[in-house]
Amino acid sequence: MINIINHTLNMDLANKINMNSPINIKKNDTNSHKFIINLFNNSASHDLTGTTSRIYFKKPDGTKVFLSCVLDGSINNKLSVLLTTQALTAIGSVACEITIYGTSGEIQTSFTFNFNVLENIRDDEAIESTNDFTALTDALAVVTTIANKADKSYTDAQLLLKADETNLTITNNNVANNVVDIASNAAELAEKAQQYINSYTGKNRVKFIAHRGLSSCAPENTIPSYEMAGKAGLWGAECDIQTTSDGVWILMHDTTVDRTTNGTGNVYDLTLAQIKALVVDGGNAVAKYPNLRVPTLEEYLLTCKKFDIVPVIEIKSQAYTSTNYDDLLAIIRSSGFEENAIFISFDYGILQEARNRSKNVMVQFLATLTPGAIDAVLALGNAAVDVSAVTKADVEYAHSKGVMVNVWTINDYQIAKTYVGYGVDFITTDQIGGVI
């Protein structure tokens, strides 16, 4: 079981006072560590209503990690941030800086604190680091031995007591019941240990995908949002694509450019030059990125390659031509992503067009997880189902058919943890980095 360990910090912004004891975390600790930060200004609560914030970690080895912070919905001066394992890979002091942005994206304030990453230590009472893989492997061997010995004890007890079954029936039953309980409990423990080991070694690790990039920290479907996703260590980054009037694939979620740019009109009515003339003026922290432009698919793929993140490409529903699809696959191939990219769509016909042009690219059908959807996915081959909600039974059914499950858009840690427990293969999120 992976525990959440909370670290509470009290910060006074007026005097930049860190009113806390040192925080020590073990290198590569597989527990989840969560900073809960209470902000004050001259000892009064500092109101964070309407703000956004992000945290920057500088590790002892000089590498950097960026994450978004979450504002507690019930307490206006409280932030929380869940550490990713990337922040715990180097021994020494980790410098942390949190920047708070106002409603227009302007910087309101910032503050710093440190925590220490220590060498792994395994003591007699707990396993608190990546040594837990070795320890759990040992534990699995032990409980398996216990289960086998308990089963043998039951067999021996039956043989010993068989000579006098009349007088020792009650004793025999008691021994049998006790030994069966021991064997059952030990076997269950062994199974759970094996499940954890499988998860730890990557056999069932959940892959996190940044929804429209790290869109909680930068405008959606823009290069900064994908750069942040890469820096935050997410496995993949999702985008939305459609074609301009002159047949160029660009990133845009809506049918029109109205919501996210200073322009108006349908994407399919505008040329690439017209769209490139627009400025992105909508989205989180947009004020930090003056003159931000709408990227092409090629520009997005270059960013994915730079940060080693998997492109997850939603093809928006539109009346595309055969040439449009040919161009799309040509771009994916020339970028070297044919065997690593994922196409997703609500439109099954679009996925069929992609599959007709490539057997290597993975596709995911955005649908409700039903037997019909699973059959449709199986017909495509090299495919998965992409759903907004799922039950454990749904996941087990999909997996029994050899179909992987992606769930979107999950921004609550506890919900994400539940889905991890269900065994989903992918989680698409606006803000959760790393693997739980």
SULLIN-V17272 format. One record per backbone hydrogen bond with DSSP energy under -1.0 kcal/mol. CO is the residue of the C=O (numbers start at 1). NH is the residue of the N-H. E is the energy in kcal/mol with one decimal. If there is no record, write none. Layout:
co={CO & CO}
nh={NH & NH}
e={E & E}
//
This chain:
co={3 & 5 & 7 & 9 & 10 & 11 & 12 & 17 & 23 & 25 & 26 & 32 & 33 & 34 & 35 & 36 & 37 & 38 & 39 & 40 & 41 & 44 & 48 & 52 & 53 & 54 & 55 & 56 & 57 & 58 & 59 & 63 & 65 & 67 & 70 & 75 & 76 & 77 & 78 & 79 & 80 & 81 & 84 & 85 & 88 & 92 & 94 & 95 & 96 & 97 & 98 & 99 & 100 & 100 & 101 & 102 & 106 & 109 & 111 & 113 & 115 & 116 & 117 & 118 & 126 & 129 & 130 & 131 & 132 & 133 & 134 & 135 & 136 & 137 & 138 & 139 & 140 & 141 & 142 & 143 & 144 & 145 & 146 & 147 & 148 & 149 & 150 & 151 & 152 & 153 & 154 & 155 & 156 & 157 & 161 & 164 & 168 & 169 & 170 & 171 & 172 & 173 & 174 & 175 & 176 & 177 & 178 & 179 & 180 & 181 & 182 & 183 & 184 & 185 & 186 & 187 & 188 & 189 & 190 & 191 & 192 & 193 & 194 & 195 & 196 & 197 & 198 & 199 & 207 & 208 & 209 & 210 & 210 & 212 & 213 & 214 & 214 & 222 & 223 & 224 & 225 & 225 & 226 & 227 & 228 & 229 & 235 & 236 & 237 & 239 & 240 & 241 & 242 & 244 & 248 & 249 & 250 & 255 & 257 & 260 & 260 & 265 & 266 & 267 & 270 & 271 & 272 & 273 & 275 & 279 & 283 & 285 & 286 & 289 & 292 & 295 & 296 & 297 & 298 & 299 & 300 & 301 & 302 & 303 & 304 & 310 & 311 & 312 & 313 & 314 & 318 & 321 & 322 & 323 & 324 & 325 & 326 & 327 & 328 & 329 & 330 & 331 & 332 & 333 & 337 & 337 & 341 & 342 & 343 & 344 & 345 & 347 & 348 & 349 & 350 & 351 & 352 & 354 & 362 & 363 & 364 & 365 & 368 & 370 & 371 & 372 & 373 & 374 & 375 & 376 & 377 & 382 & 384 & 385 & 386 & 387 & 391 & 392 & 393 & 394 & 395 & 396 & 398 & 399 & 404 & 405 & 405 & 406 & 407 & 412 & 413 & 414 & 415 & 416 & 417 & 418 & 419 & 425 & 426 & 427 & 428 & 429 & 430}
nh={32 & 34 & 36 & 38 & 19 & 40 & 17 & 12 & 116 & 118 & 29 & 5 & 83 & 7 & 81 & 9 & 79 & 11 & 46 & 13 & 44 & 41 & 51 & 101 & 69 & 99 & 67 & 97 & 65 & 95 & 62 & 59 & 57 & 55 & 80 & 78 & 48 & 39 & 72 & 37 & 70 & 35 & 87 & 88 & 28 & 117 & 115 & 58 & 113 & 56 & 111 & 54 & 108 & 109 & 52 & 105 & 102 & 100 & 98 & 96 & 94 & 25 & 92 & 27 & 123 & 132 & 133 & 135 & 136 & 137 & 138 & 139 & 140 & 141 & 142 & 143 & 144 & 145 & 146 & 147 & 148 & 149 & 150 & 151 & 152 & 153 & 154 & 155 & 156 & 157 & 158 & 159 & 160 & 161 & 164 & 168 & 172 & 173 & 174 & 175 & 176 & 177 & 178 & 179 & 180 & 181 & 182 & 183 & 184 & 185 & 186 & 187 & 188 & 189 & 190 & 191 & 192 & 193 & 194 & 195 & 196 & 197 & 198 & 199 & 200 & 201 & 203 & 202 & 427 & 236 & 429 & 213 & 238 & 221 & 215 & 217 & 218 & 226 & 227 & 228 & 214 & 229 & 230 & 231 & 232 & 234 & 310 & 210 & 312 & 314 & 252 & 316 & 250 & 247 & 244 & 297 & 242 & 267 & 261 & 281 & 282 & 257 & 269 & 270 & 245 & 275 & 276 & 277 & 278 & 262 & 286 & 288 & 289 & 292 & 280 & 251 & 300 & 301 & 302 & 303 & 304 & 305 & 306 & 307 & 309 & 237 & 342 & 239 & 344 & 241 & 320 & 325 & 326 & 327 & 328 & 329 & 330 & 331 & 332 & 333 & 334 & 335 & 337 & 336 & 340 & 341 & 362 & 313 & 364 & 315 & 366 & 351 & 352 & 353 & 354 & 355 & 356 & 358 & 343 & 384 & 345 & 386 & 370 & 374 & 375 & 376 & 377 & 378 & 379 & 380 & 381 & 363 & 365 & 406 & 367 & 408 & 395 & 396 & 397 & 398 & 399 & 400 & 403 & 402 & 385 & 425 & 426 & 387 & 428 & 416 & 417 & 418 & 419 & 420 & 421 & 422 & 424 & 207 & 407 & 209 & 410 & 211 & 216}
e={-3.0 & -2.7 & -2.8 & -3.2 & -2.2 & -2.9 & -1.9 & -2.2 & -3.1 & -2.5 & -1.9 & -3.6 & -2.9 & -2.9 & -2.0 & -2.9 & -2.5 & -2.8 & -2.3 & -3.3 & -1.6 & -3.5 & -2.2 & -3.6 & -2.0 & -2.4 & -2.4 & -2.3 & -2.0 & -2.1 & -2.4 & -2.6 & -3.1 & -3.2 & -1.9 & -1.4 & -2.7 & -2.9 & -2.2 & -3.1 & -3.2 & -2.6 & -1.6 & -1.8 & -2.8 & -3.3 & -1.6 & -2.8 & -2.0 & -2.4 & -1.8 & -1.8 & -3.3 & -1.2 & -1.9 & -1.8 & -3.4 & -2.9 & -2.6 & -2.9 & -3.5 & -3.0 & -2.2 & -3.5 & -1.1 & -2.3 & -1.5 & -2.7 & -2.8 & -2.1 & -2.3 & -2.6 & -2.8 & -1.8 & -2.1 & -2.9 & -2.1 & -2.0 & -2.5 & -2.5 & -2.3 & -2.9 & -2.8 & -2.1 & -2.2 & -2.7 & -2.0 & -1.8 & -2.9 & -2.6 & -2.0 & -1.9 & -2.6 & -2.1 & -1.1 & -1.9 & -3.0 & -2.3 & -2.4 & -2.8 & -2.7 & -2.8 & -2.5 & -2.6 & -2.5 & -2.2 & -2.2 & -2.8 & -2.8 & -2.8 & -2.6 & -2.4 & -2.2 & -2.4 & -2.4 & -2.2 & -2.3 & -2.5 & -2.2 & -2.2 & -2.3 & -2.4 & -2.6 & -2.1 & -3.0 & -2.5 & -1.6 & -1.2 & -2.3 & -2.0 & -3.1 & -1.4 & -3.2 & -1.7 & -2.4 & -2.0 & -1.1 & -1.4 & -2.5 & -2.3 & -2.7 & -1.4 & -2.1 & -2.4 & -2.2 & -2.0 & -2.3 & -2.8 & -2.3 & -3.2 & -1.7 & -2.4 & -2.8 & -1.9 & -2.0 & -2.2 & -1.8 & -2.9 & -1.6 & -1.2 & -1.4 & -2.1 & -1.2 & -1.5 & -3.1 & -2.2 & -3.0 & -1.0 & -1.3 & -1.6 & -1.4 & -1.6 & -2.0 & -1.1 & -3.5 & -2.5 & -1.9 & -2.4 & -2.0 & -1.6 & -2.2 & -2.3 & -2.3 & -2.0 & -2.3 & -2.4 & -2.3 & -2.3 & -2.7 & -2.8 & -1.6 & -1.8 & -2.4 & -2.8 & -2.3 & -2.3 & -2.0 & -2.3 & -2.1 & -2.5 & -2.7 & -1.6 & -2.5 & -1.6 & -1.3 & -3.3 & -1.3 & -3.6 & -2.6 & -2.4 & -2.5 & -1.4 & -2.0 & -2.0 & -2.0 & -2.6 & -2.5 & -1.1 & -2.7 & -1.9 & -1.5 & -2.9 & -1.2 & -2.4 & -2.4 & -2.2 & -2.4 & -2.6 & -1.9 & -1.1 & -1.7 & -1.6 & -2.4 & -2.7 & -1.8 & -2.5 & -2.1 & -2.6 & -2.4 & -2.7 & -2.8 & -2.0 & -2.8 & -1.4 & -2.3 & -1.8 & -1.9 & -3.1 & -2.8 & -2.7 & -2.8 & -2.0 & -2.4 & -2.3 & -2.2 & -1.5 & -1.9 & -2.3 & -1.8 & -2.8 & -2.7 & -3.6 & -1.0}
//
